[in-house]
């Protein structure tokens, strides 16, 4: 969890890293079946009103897409290099 905590602090200052289970469908079921744990880090910003995600007026905040991309890129690199 070390690299994830560091990167959350970098990209999302003040936001705690909290493990959670997703209620949505992922491809993780196929990985878990062969013994590979899967994780799905979020990385987006939402509207304060909670609208825009899978609704009639679905939309994404552009800054959130770019920040999420950068966060995930660094996270994968950190774990791939064996960072503690």
Steps between C-alpha positions, in 0.01 A plus 500: 500500500804726542522628140125550485503708818783718369330557166159571654669767714666644188198504268215527749636693801292462811304203364539181706579168334212271594456143372155435360319236300352591165139415440549540125616239255873463436724249328643416842289186520712337231828594669382390843400161354866430419636639825590853392359772726372806318469857612318789342628837611256780430634823367231743408331806628125512526247777514411598856136428420585139415352523153674412176605142566297244307202729479296685243764771480811283535820698492855504633707789628799533266746580779392181677571289192853637463576483872370143515714403201813645658423340837443156348811524280722576798328236713557224244863606455558502876361151551666363186839622625441333835467815708429423866 
